[in-house]
Amino acid sequence: MFIFVYIVFLYKGVKEYYFVKSVICIEGDTG
């Protein structure tokens, strides 16, 4: 059970990280 929660938390964290990263790239337009 704990491992399942950890995987879900990690997956959401990665999704949010890439979302913020893509938004910053679009706003900065420098990479």
C-alpha positions, 0 to 999 in steps of 0.5 A, a space after each residue: 500500500 505504501 509503495 502504491 502511494 509513493 508511486 502515485 505521488 512520484 508520478 504526480 510530481 513528475 507530471 507537475 515538474 514537466 508541466 512547469 518546465 514546459 510553461 517556463 520554456 514557452 514564456 522564456 523561449 530560450 530552452 
